[in-house]
C-alpha cells in the first residue's frame, strides 16, 4: 500500500470509530427515537464513495443501495429477535443473547453479500427505485408498528444521561477494541475488492450492530423504543447517497484538488443535513405519531 492508500485507510478507520463512539453514546441518551435513526448514520457510505475516485460512483452506489436496505431489515430484526428470545427465556442472559443475535446478523449479512447479491444485483431496479421502494415500505411499517410513549417502556433515565462521554466508554473499552480490530480487518479486505465489494463493504453495518449489542447488554428494556423509528434511518441514508453520487460523478472529470475540495464539502454538507433532519425532524414526527396512536 502506498502513502495515499494508507492515509485513506486511516481516515476510514478513524471516522468509522468516531461514528461508533458518538452513536453508541447517543444510544444511552434520553431520546431513544433520535438514537434509533442515528444508528445508520451514513459515515462509511459517504467515505467509501469519496475515497474511491478510481471507481465509477454509480457502480459503487448500485452495489451499496440494496445493502443499505438489508441493513435496515437487520437492525430491525435484531431488536425483534432479542426482545422475543429474552421474553421466552426462563433465565435470560442478556450478554450472551445480545452477542449471539449480533453474530447471527453478521453471518446473515456476509452470506447475503457473498452468495446472493452477485446473482441478484443484475436483476435489481435502479438505485432510485430501490430507495423509493424501501422508503415506501419503511413508512408503512413505521406507521403500523409505532408505539406511543405511553405504551412503550420509558427506560432512558437521567442517571445514564449524566455519564460523560469519556466515562461511558472507559467502562466499555473492550467493545471499542473489538470494533477497531474488526473494522480494520474489513477495511483491509475492501482494499483488494471489486467495485461491487467496495460498495457493499461501504454499507457495512458494523456500527449499528455493535451499538445495538452494547445497548442490549446495558439497557435491554430500551430496545423497543429504539425500534419505532429504526427503519427510517436507512431511508434517509439512501437520500444522502443518491445526490452525493451524482455530485461525485461530476467531480470525477475535475482535477484531483477540485475533486477532494468540493467532494469533502459535499460530504460534510450531506452529513450535516442528515443530522439536522434527525435531530429536529424525528422528535416532531414522533410527537405526531404518538398523538395519532393515542387518539
N, C-alpha and C positions, 0 to 999 in steps of 0.2 A: 504493500500500500504506500502511495506517495503522500507527501505532506498535506496536499489538498484533501485527499480522501480521509486521512486521519482527522483533519480538522472537522470535516462534515460528520464523521462518525462521533466525534466528541460532542459536537453540537446536538446531534440527535439524542445521545445518551443523557446529556445534561438537561435538555429541555424536557425529555420524557420523564426523567427522575423528578424534575421540578414539578411537572404536572401531577405525578403520583403523590408527591408530598402535599401539594396545595389541595388537590381534590380529596385526598384521604383526610386531611384536616377539616375541610369543609363538611365532610360526611359526619363529623362529630358536632356540627353546629346545630343551632336551634331550628333552622328552616330546612326540613328534610326534602321538601319539594325542590328547592334550588339544588340541593346536593344530588338528588336523583338525576336531574338534567345535566349537571356538571360532570357526571361520571364519564360521558362520552365526548368530552371536550376535544375538538379536532386538532390536538397537538401533533401527533405523529402523521395524521393525514396531510396537514399543511407542510410539515418539514419534509416528508417523503416526496411531495410534489416539487417543492422548491429546490431541494438539494440533489435532484436528479436531472440536470439540464441536458444530459446526453440521451435522454429517453423522451419519447413522444408523450406529452402530458395527457393527451386524450386516451392513449393506450393504458397509462397508469390508472386513470380515473375509471375506465371501463372495467378494470380488474378490481378496483377499490370499492365501487358502489355496492355491488351485491354483498361484499364482506361487511360493509357498514350496516346493511340490513340484517345480516346474520348476527352481528354484534348486539343489535337491539333485541333480537329474539333470545340471545344467550343471557344477557344481563337480566331480562325479564324472567327467563326460565330459572336462573339461579335463585332468585328470590322466591318464586313459587315452589321450587323443589325444596329449598332449605326450610321454608315455613311448613310445608306439608310433612316432610320427614321428621321435623322436630316435634310436631304435634302428635305424630303417630308413635314416636319412640317412648318407651317406658321410662328410660333414664337418658335424656338427650345429652350427648357430649358435643357441645357447640363447636369446640375447636376441631375435632376430628370430622364432624359433619361439614363444617364450613370448608375445610381444606379438601375434603373428598368431593364436594359438589363443584368447587372451583377447578380441581384437577379434571373432573369429568367434562366440564365445559371446555377446558383447554384441549382435551383429546378430541372432542367433537369438532372444535374449530379447525384443528390441523387435519383431521380426517376429511372434512368437507373441502378444505382448501387444496389438499393434495390429491384426493381421489375423485371428488365430484366436480369441482369447478373447472378443471381443464376440459372436461367433456361438455359441461353445461354452458360455459361462457359464450361460445359462438351462437347459442340459441337464445340468449337473453336479449331483451329490448335495449334500446339506447339508454345511456346514463340518466337523461332527463326523465324518461318514462319510469325507470326504476325508482327514482326519487318520488315521482308523483304517486306511483302505486304504494310505495312504503308509507308516505305521508298520509294518504287516504286511509290505509289500514290502521296506522298508528292512531290517527284521530278517532276513528270509530271505536277501537279497543279502549282508548283512554276514556271516552265518554261512557262506554259500557261498564268499565271496571272501576271507575273513580270512586273512592271512599271519602266522604266528608270528614273533616277532622273530628267531628262529634262522634263518628262511628269508628274511626281508625285510632289506634292507641297513641297517646301523646307520650313519647319516650325521650324527647330531647330536653334534658333537664338543664338548669342553669349551671350545675356543677361542671358538666362537660364543656360548656361554653367558656368557662373561666380559665380552663387549662391553656397555657400559652403554646404557641406553635412548636417551639423547641422542646418544651417539657413533654408535649404529646408524643413526639417522635423519639425522644430519648428513651421512653419506656418501650418503644417498638422498633429498636434498632435492627433486630434480626429480620424483620419484614423488609426494611429498607435494603439491607444487604442482599436478601433473596431477590428483590425486584431488580436491583442494579445488575447482579450477575446474570439473571435470566434475560434481561433486555440486551445486555452486551452480547450474549451468545447469539441472540436472534438477529441483532443488527449486523454481526459479522456474517451470518448466513445470508442475509439480504444482499450483501456486497457482491455475492457471486451468483445472484439470481437473474432471471429474465425480467423484462418489464412487467409481466403478469405477476411474478412473485414479489417484485418490489412493491407493486400496487397493493397486493394482498397484505404483505407484512407492514405496509404503511397504515393499514387499518387494524393492526394487531390489537386485540382487546386486553392486553396485559394490565394496563392501568385500571380499567373498571373491574376486572375480575379480582385483582389483588386488593383493591379498595373494598369491594363488597365482602370478600373473605375476611378482611380485618374488621369491618363493621359487624359482620355476623358473629365474630368472636367477642367483640367488646360490648355491643349493644344489640343482641339478636332481635329484640322486640321492636327495634326501629325500622326493620326492613319493610314491613307492609306499607309504611308511609312513603318510603323511597320508591316503592313500586308504582305509585299513582302516575307520576309524570315521566317514568324512566324511558318509555318508548318514544317520547318526543325528542330527546336529545340527539339520537342518531339522525332523525329527520332534519334537524337544524344543521347537523354536521354535513349532510348532503347539500343543503342550501349554501353552505360555505364552500364546499369543494367545487361545485359547478362553475360559479363565476371566477373562482381563483384559477381553475384550469384554463378558462378562456383567456384570462389575463396573461398567464404564463405562455400560452401558445403564441400570443402577440410578441411577448418579450424575447422569445427564442431567437428571433431574427435580429435582435439588437446586440450591441456589444456586451461583453461579459460584465462590465461595470454597470451599464444600464439594467441588465438583467437582475443583478443582485441588489442594486439600489431600489428599483421600483418593485421587484418581486418581494423583497423584505418588507417594504412599506405596505404592499397589498396584503401580505400575510398578517402583519400586526393589525392593520385596519379590520381584516376579517375576524381575527380573534377578538378584538375589542367589541365588534358588533355582536358576535356570538355571546360574549359575556354579558353585555348590556341587555340583550334580549332575554337572557335567563334571569339576570338579577332583577329586572323590573317587569318583565313580561310574565314570568311564572307566578309570582305572588298575585298579580291581577287576574290571571287565568284561573288560578286556584280558588280565589275568592268567588268568582262567578260560578265555577263548578260546585263548590261547597254549598252555595246558596241554592243552586239548582237541585242538587241531590237531597238537600234537607227540606225542600218545599213539597 
